[in-house]
Amino acid sequence: MRKFAAALAIAAGTLVLINPGVAHATPTVCKAGINYYMPDAPDKGSAYCASGSGYFRLSLGCQTSPDAAGAVYTHGTWRAAGSRTSAATCPMIRPYAKWAHVQFQ
């Protein structure tokens, strides 16, 4: 029984060494920004990642007034790194953008 348990432990260890797991790609050289206080329109944001691999999107925090506490998330479309800009617009009920971040998938 001990030989079987030792063989099983060695086999399990070999499996871990052979299969290290999935590597996750990350976009690089990323920027996010906000177009603030356009007259009679909610704020907009955009994000872009120039290189790397994988996907990114804009995460935009929107609030009811420029001084309000807290924010709700609005997200742009997932994009491949180096392809196109991810953009989002705050909803009319929360038209003021508080922050913009790049989110990775």
Backbone as JSON Lines, residues from 0, in Angstrom:
{"i":0,"aa":"M","n":[0.83,-1.19,0.0],"ca":[0.0,0.0,0.0],"c":[0.87,1.25,0.0]}
{"i":1,"aa":"R","n":[1.99,1.23,0.74],"ca":[2.87,2.4,0.77],"c":[3.47,2.67,-0.6]}
{"i":2,"aa":"K","n":[3.83,1.61,-1.33],"ca":[4.4,1.79,-2.67],"c":[3.39,2.46,-3.59]}
{"i":3,"aa":"F","n":[2.12,2.03,-3.47],"ca":[1.07,2.62,-4.3],"c":[0.89,4.1,-3.97]}
{"i":4,"aa":"A","n":[0.86,4.44,-2.68],"ca":[0.7,5.83,-2.26],"c":[1.89,6.67,-2.72]}
{"i":5,"aa":"A","n":[3.11,6.12,-2.64],"ca":[4.3,6.85,-3.1],"c":[4.26,7.06,-4.6]}
{"i":6,"aa":"A","n":[3.85,6.04,-5.35],"ca":[3.75,6.16,-6.81],"c":[2.69,7.19,-7.19]}
{"i":7,"aa":"L","n":[1.58,7.2,-6.47],"ca":[0.52,8.17,-6.74],"c":[1.01,9.6,-6.45]}
{"i":8,"aa":"A","n":[1.74,9.81,-5.38],"ca":[2.27,11.13,-5.04],"c":[3.26,11.59,-6.09]}
{"i":9,"aa":"I","n":[4.12,10.7,-6.58],"ca":[5.09,11.06,-7.62],"c":[4.36,11.4,-8.91]}
{"i":10,"aa":"A","n":[3.34,10.63,-9.26],"ca":[2.57,10.9,-10.48],"c":[1.87,12.26,-10.38]}
{"i":11,"aa":"A","n":[1.31,12.57,-9.24],"ca":[0.63,13.86,-9.06],"c":[1.62,15.0,-9.17]}
{"i":12,"aa":"G","n":[2.81,14.85,-8.58],"ca":[3.84,15.88,-8.67],"c":[4.32,16.07,-10.09]}
{"i":13,"aa":"T","n":[4.43,14.99,-10.86],"ca":[4.83,15.06,-12.26],"c":[3.78,15.81,-13.06]}
{"i":14,"aa":"L","n":[2.53,15.57,-12.78],"ca":[1.46,16.26,-13.49],"c":[1.53,17.76,-13.25]}
{"i":15,"aa":"V","n":[1.81,18.16,-12.04],"ca":[1.94,19.59,-11.73],"c":[3.11,20.2,-12.49]}
{"i":16,"aa":"L","n":[4.22,19.48,-12.57],"ca":[5.39,20.0,-13.29],"c":[5.16,20.07,-14.79]}
{"i":17,"aa":"I","n":[4.42,19.11,-15.34],"ca":[4.18,19.09,-16.77],"c":[3.12,20.13,-17.16]}
{"i":18,"aa":"N","n":[2.13,20.36,-16.32],"ca":[1.03,21.26,-16.63],"c":[1.08,22.46,-15.67]}
{"i":19,"aa":"P","n":[1.85,23.51,-16.0],"ca":[2.01,24.63,-15.08],"c":[0.79,25.55,-14.97]}
{"i":20,"aa":"G","n":[-0.18,25.42,-15.86],"ca":[-1.37,26.26,-15.81],"c":[-1.44,27.21,-16.99]}
{"i":21,"aa":"V","n":[-2.49,27.97,-17.04],"ca":[-2.73,28.89,-18.15],"c":[-2.07,30.23,-17.87]}
{"i":22,"aa":"A","n":[-1.37,30.76,-18.85],"ca":[-0.77,32.09,-18.71],"c":[-1.79,33.13,-19.17]}
{"i":23,"aa":"H","n":[-1.87,34.24,-18.49],"ca":[-2.81,35.3,-18.84],"c":[-2.07,36.45,-19.52]}
{"i":24,"aa":"A","n":[-2.56,36.84,-20.68],"ca":[-1.96,37.95,-21.4],"c":[-2.5,39.26,-20.86]}
{"i":25,"aa":"T","n":[-1.7,40.3,-20.93],"ca":[-2.11,41.61,-20.44],"c":[-1.76,42.69,-21.45]}
{"i":26,"aa":"P","n":[-2.73,43.55,-21.78],"ca":[-2.4,44.71,-22.62],"c":[-1.45,45.64,-21.87]}
{"i":27,"aa":"T","n":[-0.64,46.38,-22.61],"ca":[0.31,47.31,-22.01],"c":[0.21,48.67,-22.69]}
{"i":28,"aa":"V","n":[0.91,49.66,-22.13],"ca":[0.91,51.05,-22.6],"c":[-0.54,51.53,-22.75]}
{"i":29,"aa":"C","n":[-1.26,51.55,-21.63],"ca":[-2.68,51.88,-21.61],"c":[-2.93,53.28,-21.03]}
{"i":30,"aa":"K","n":[-3.93,53.95,-21.56],"ca":[-4.34,55.27,-21.06],"c":[-5.86,55.34,-21.03]}
{"i":31,"aa":"A","n":[-6.39,56.05,-20.05],"ca":[-7.83,56.3,-19.95],"c":[-8.03,57.77,-19.64]}
{"i":32,"aa":"G","n":[-9.08,58.36,-20.18],"ca":[-9.34,59.77,-19.95],"c":[-10.81,60.11,-20.01]}
{"i":33,"aa":"I","n":[-11.13,61.33,-19.57],"ca":[-12.52,61.81,-19.51],"c":[-12.63,63.14,-20.27]}
{"i":34,"aa":"N","n":[-13.72,63.3,-21.01],"ca":[-14.09,64.59,-21.61],"c":[-15.09,65.22,-20.64]}
{"i":35,"aa":"Y","n":[-14.63,66.18,-19.83],"ca":[-15.44,66.76,-18.76],"c":[-16.4,67.84,-19.24]}
{"i":36,"aa":"Y","n":[-17.58,67.87,-18.6],"ca":[-18.54,68.98,-18.61],"c":[-18.8,69.58,-19.98]}
{"i":37,"aa":"M","n":[-19.17,68.74,-20.91],"ca":[-19.6,69.26,-22.21],"c":[-20.98,69.88,-22.0]}
{"i":38,"aa":"P","n":[-21.25,71.02,-22.61],"ca":[-22.54,71.7,-22.38],"c":[-23.74,70.8,-22.72]}
{"i":39,"aa":"D","n":[-24.65,70.69,-21.78],"ca":[-25.92,69.95,-21.96],"c":[-25.74,68.51,-22.41]}
{"i":40,"aa":"A","n":[-24.64,67.88,-22.05],"ca":[-24.41,66.48,-22.42],"c":[-23.65,65.78,-21.28]}
{"i":41,"aa":"P","n":[-23.9,64.5,-21.1],"ca":[-23.16,63.78,-20.06],"c":[-21.7,63.62,-20.45]}
{"i":42,"aa":"D","n":[-20.85,63.45,-19.44],"ca":[-19.42,63.25,-19.69],"c":[-19.18,61.92,-20.41]}
{"i":43,"aa":"K","n":[-18.08,61.89,-21.16],"ca":[-17.68,60.69,-21.89],"c":[-16.26,60.34,-21.51]}
{"i":44,"aa":"G","n":[-15.93,59.08,-21.66],"ca":[-14.57,58.64,-21.4],"c":[-14.1,57.68,-22.47]}
{"i":45,"aa":"S","n":[-12.79,57.48,-22.53],"ca":[-12.23,56.53,-23.48],"c":[-10.96,55.92,-22.92]}
{"i":46,"aa":"A","n":[-10.62,54.73,-23.41],"ca":[-9.4,54.03,-23.01],"c":[-8.79,53.38,-24.24]}
{"i":47,"aa":"Y","n":[-7.46,53.28,-24.22],"ca":[-6.74,52.64,-25.33],"c":[-5.49,51.96,-24.79]}
{"i":48,"aa":"C","n":[-5.21,50.78,-25.28],"ca":[-3.97,50.05,-24.96],"c":[-3.22,49.83,-26.27]}
{"i":49,"aa":"A","n":[-2.01,50.36,-26.35],"ca":[-1.26,50.36,-27.6],"c":[-0.6,49.04,-27.93]}
{"i":50,"aa":"S","n":[-0.27,48.24,-26.92],"ca":[0.46,47.0,-27.21],"c":[0.12,45.93,-26.2]}
{"i":51,"aa":"G","n":[0.84,44.81,-26.28],"ca":[0.56,43.67,-25.45],"c":[-0.46,42.78,-26.12]}
{"i":52,"aa":"S","n":[-1.01,41.86,-25.36],"ca":[-2.05,40.99,-25.9],"c":[-3.14,40.84,-24.86]}
{"i":53,"aa":"G","n":[-4.26,40.33,-25.26],"ca":[-5.4,40.23,-24.36],"c":[-6.4,41.34,-24.63]}
{"i":54,"aa":"Y","n":[-7.33,41.52,-23.72],"ca":[-8.43,42.46,-23.92],"c":[-8.52,43.48,-22.78]}
{"i":55,"aa":"F","n":[-9.08,44.64,-23.1],"ca":[-9.27,45.71,-22.14],"c":[-10.59,46.41,-22.43]}
{"i":56,"aa":"R","n":[-11.06,47.21,-21.47],"ca":[-12.21,48.09,-21.7],"c":[-12.13,49.25,-20.73]}
{"i":57,"aa":"L","n":[-12.88,50.3,-21.04],"ca":[-12.98,51.46,-20.17],"c":[-13.94,51.15,-19.03]}
{"i":58,"aa":"S","n":[-13.59,51.55,-17.84],"ca":[-14.49,51.52,-16.69],"c":[-14.62,52.97,-16.23]}
{"i":59,"aa":"L","n":[-15.82,53.52,-16.35],"ca":[-16.08,54.94,-16.09],"c":[-16.99,55.07,-14.88]}
{"i":60,"aa":"G","n":[-16.59,55.86,-13.89],"ca":[-17.4,56.1,-12.7],"c":[-18.23,57.35,-12.88]}
{"i":61,"aa":"C","n":[-19.56,57.24,-12.8],"ca":[-20.46,58.36,-13.06],"c":[-21.27,58.7,-11.79]}
{"i":62,"aa":"Q","n":[-21.52,59.98,-11.58],"ca":[-22.25,60.43,-10.39],"c":[-23.26,61.52,-10.75]}
{"i":63,"aa":"T","n":[-24.13,61.86,-9.79],"ca":[-25.23,62.81,-10.04],"c":[-24.78,64.27,-10.09]}
{"i":64,"aa":"S","n":[-23.67,64.6,-9.42],"ca":[-23.15,65.97,-9.45],"c":[-21.62,65.9,-9.3]}
{"i":65,"aa":"P","n":[-20.92,66.97,-9.65],"ca":[-19.46,66.93,-9.55],"c":[-18.94,66.67,-8.14]}
{"i":66,"aa":"D","n":[-19.72,67.04,-7.11],"ca":[-19.27,66.88,-5.73],"c":[-19.91,65.69,-5.01]}
{"i":67,"aa":"A","n":[-20.7,64.89,-5.71],"ca":[-21.41,63.78,-5.07],"c":[-20.43,62.7,-4.62]}
{"i":68,"aa":"A","n":[-20.8,62.02,-3.56],"ca":[-19.99,60.89,-3.08],"c":[-20.43,59.63,-3.81]}
{"i":69,"aa":"G","n":[-19.49,58.74,-4.07],"ca":[-19.81,57.48,-4.73],"c":[-20.05,57.65,-6.21]}
{"i":70,"aa":"A","n":[-20.09,56.56,-6.9],"ca":[-20.3,56.57,-8.34],"c":[-20.81,55.21,-8.79]}
{"i":71,"aa":"V","n":[-21.48,55.17,-9.93],"ca":[-21.88,53.91,-10.54],"c":[-20.97,53.64,-11.72]}
{"i":72,"aa":"Y","n":[-20.77,52.38,-12.03],"ca":[-19.88,52.0,-13.13],"c":[-20.62,51.99,-14.45]}
{"i":73,"aa":"T","n":[-19.97,52.52,-15.46],"ca":[-20.4,52.39,-16.85],"c":[-19.18,51.87,-17.59]}
{"i":74,"aa":"H","n":[-19.39,50.89,-18.46],"ca":[-18.25,50.27,-19.13],"c":[-18.32,50.43,-20.64]}
{"i":75,"aa":"G","n":[-17.13,50.49,-21.23],"ca":[-17.01,50.47,-22.68],"c":[-16.97,49.04,-23.19]}
{"i":76,"aa":"T","n":[-16.86,48.89,-24.49],"ca":[-16.79,47.59,-25.14],"c":[-15.41,46.97,-24.95]}
{"i":77,"aa":"W","n":[-15.35,45.64,-24.77],"ca":[-14.07,44.94,-24.7],"c":[-13.38,45.08,-26.05]}
{"i":78,"aa":"R","n":[-12.09,45.4,-26.03],"ca":[-11.29,45.55,-27.25],"c":[-9.99,44.78,-27.11]}
{"i":79,"aa":"A","n":[-9.46,44.32,-28.23],"ca":[-8.15,43.68,-28.24],"c":[-7.08,44.76,-28.15]}
{"i":80,"aa":"A","n":[-5.99,44.47,-27.46],"ca":[-4.89,45.44,-27.34],"c":[-4.38,45.83,-28.71]}
{"i":81,"aa":"G","n":[-4.17,47.12,-28.92],"ca":[-3.65,47.63,-30.18],"c":[-4.69,47.77,-31.27]}
{"i":82,"aa":"S","n":[-5.96,47.51,-30.98],"ca":[-6.98,47.57,-32.04],"c":[-7.72,48.9,-32.07]}
{"i":83,"aa":"R","n":[-8.71,49.07,-31.21],"ca":[-9.55,50.26,-31.22],"c":[-9.73,50.8,-29.81]}
{"i":84,"aa":"T","n":[-10.3,51.98,-29.72],"ca":[-10.58,52.63,-28.45],"c":[-11.86,52.05,-27.84]}
{"i":85,"aa":"S","n":[-11.87,51.89,-26.52],"ca":[-13.07,51.52,-25.79],"c":[-13.64,52.8,-25.19]}
{"i":86,"aa":"A","n":[-14.91,53.09,-25.44],"ca":[-15.51,54.35,-25.0],"c":[-16.83,54.09,-24.29]}
{"i":87,"aa":"A","n":[-17.21,55.04,-23.41],"ca":[-18.49,54.96,-22.7],"c":[-18.96,56.38,-22.38]}
{"i":88,"aa":"T","n":[-20.26,56.52,-22.2],"ca":[-20.88,57.8,-21.85],"c":[-21.68,57.6,-20.57]}
{"i":89,"aa":"C","n":[-21.56,58.55,-19.65],"ca":[-22.35,58.49,-18.42],"c":[-23.84,58.61,-18.76]}
{"i":90,"aa":"P","n":[-24.71,57.94,-18.01],"ca":[-26.15,58.07,-18.26],"c":[-26.64,59.46,-17.85]}
{"i":91,"aa":"M","n":[-27.74,59.89,-18.42],"ca":[-28.27,61.23,-18.13],"c":[-28.6,61.43,-16.64]}
{"i":92,"aa":"I","n":[-28.97,60.37,-15.92],"ca":[-29.29,60.53,-14.49],"c":[-28.03,60.66,-13.63]}
{"i":93,"aa":"R","n":[-26.87,60.32,-14.17],"ca":[-25.58,60.48,-13.5],"c":[-24.58,60.99,-14.54]}
{"i":94,"aa":"P","n":[-24.71,62.25,-14.95],"ca":[-23.96,62.75,-16.1],"c":[-22.51,63.15,-15.84]}
{"i":95,"aa":"Y","n":[-22.06,63.13,-14.59],"ca":[-20.7,63.62,-14.27],"c":[-19.74,62.47,-14.02]}
{"i":96,"aa":"A","n":[-18.67,62.42,-14.79],"ca":[-17.66,61.37,-14.63],"c":[-16.73,61.72,-13.48]}
{"i":97,"aa":"K","n":[-16.5,60.76,-12.6],"ca":[-15.63,60.96,-11.46],"c":[-14.23,60.41,-11.74]}
{"i":98,"aa":"W","n":[-14.13,59.27,-12.43],"ca":[-12.84,58.68,-12.75],"c":[-12.98,57.76,-13.97]}
{"i":99,"aa":"A","n":[-11.86,57.46,-14.59],"ca":[-11.79,56.52,-15.71],"c":[-10.6,55.6,-15.48]}
{"i":100,"aa":"H","n":[-10.84,54.3,-15.64],"ca":[-9.76,53.31,-15.46],"c":[-9.8,52.32,-16.62]}
{"i":101,"aa":"V","n":[-8.67,51.7,-16.87],"ca":[-8.61,50.6,-17.83],"c":[-8.82,49.31,-17.06]}
{"i":102,"aa":"Q","n":[-9.74,48.48,-17.54],"ca":[-10.02,47.18,-16.91],"c":[-9.55,46.09,-17.87]}
{"i":103,"aa":"F","n":[-8.89,45.06,-17.33],"ca":[-8.35,43.98,-18.16],"c":[-9.18,42.72,-18.02]}
{"i":104,"aa":"Q","n":[-9.2,41.95,-19.08],"ca":[-9.92,40.67,-19.06],"c":[-8.93,39.54,-19.13]}
